[in-house]
Amino acid sequence: MKRERQTGKTICPFVEKPFDNCFVNRLSSYTIRDVVAFCGKDYEACEIYLKNNGIEKGNNRTAVIQ
C-alpha cells in the first residue's frame, strides 16, 4: 500500500513552548500514549489545547489531566 504524503500541521503548535499542564511537560511511560495522540495530529481534540485557545468542546475524545 502506498503511503500518501500528509499536508498541514502534524504536531501541536505548543510543543515547542508548552503550557505548564501539557502532556509533553510530564512525559512518562504513563503519559506517552496521550503525548503521541494529543501532541501529535489530534492536538485539536486536546482539552489543554482547547482551553488555552478559548475553545470549549464537549467531546469525549478531549484529553484531561487530573
C-alpha positions as CSV (number, residue, x, y, z in Angstrom):
1,M,0.0,0.0,0.0
2,K,1.4,3.4,-1.0
3,R,1.7,6.0,1.8
4,E,0.2,9.4,0.9
5,R,2.1,12.5,1.9
6,Q,0.4,14.3,4.7
7,T,-0.1,18.1,4.5
8,G,-0.7,20.6,7.1
9,K,0.4,20.6,10.8
10,T,1.0,17.3,12.3
11,I,2.0,18.3,15.8
12,C,0.6,20.7,18.4
13,P,1.8,24.3,17.9
14,F,2.5,24.4,21.7
15,V,5.0,21.5,21.7
16,E,8.0,24.0,21.4
17,K,6.6,26.3,24.2
18,P,4.1,24.1,26.1
19,F,1.8,25.2,28.9
20,D,2.6,24.0,32.5
21,N,-0.1,21.3,32.3
22,C,0.7,20.0,28.8
23,F,1.3,16.3,28.4
24,V,4.7,16.9,26.8
25,N,5.9,18.5,30.1
26,R,5.0,15.4,32.0
27,L,6.3,12.7,29.6
28,S,6.5,9.3,31.2
29,S,5.6,5.7,30.4
30,Y,2.1,6.5,31.8
31,T,1.5,9.6,29.6
32,I,3.3,8.5,26.3
33,R,0.0,7.4,24.7
34,D,-1.5,10.8,25.4
35,V,1.6,12.7,24.2
36,V,1.6,10.8,20.9
37,A,-2.1,11.3,20.4
38,F,-2.7,14.8,21.7
39,C,0.6,16.4,21.0
40,G,0.5,14.9,17.5
41,K,-2.1,15.1,14.8
42,D,-5.1,15.0,17.2
43,Y,-4.0,18.1,19.1
44,E,-7.2,19.9,18.2
45,A,-9.1,17.3,20.3
46,C,-6.9,18.0,23.4
47,E,-8.7,19.8,26.3
48,I,-5.5,21.7,27.2
49,Y,-5.1,23.0,23.6
50,L,-8.8,24.0,23.5
51,K,-8.8,25.7,26.9
52,N,-5.7,27.7,26.1
53,N,-7.2,28.8,22.8
54,G,-10.5,29.9,24.4
55,I,-12.4,27.0,22.8
56,E,-15.0,24.9,24.7
57,K,-15.7,21.5,23.4
58,G,-18.0,18.8,24.9
59,N,-16.3,15.9,23.2
60,N,-15.5,12.7,25.0
61,R,-12.2,12.5,23.0
62,T,-10.7,15.5,24.7
63,A,-7.7,15.0,27.0
64,V,-7.9,15.7,30.7
65,I,-5.1,15.8,33.1
66,Q,-6.1,15.0,36.7
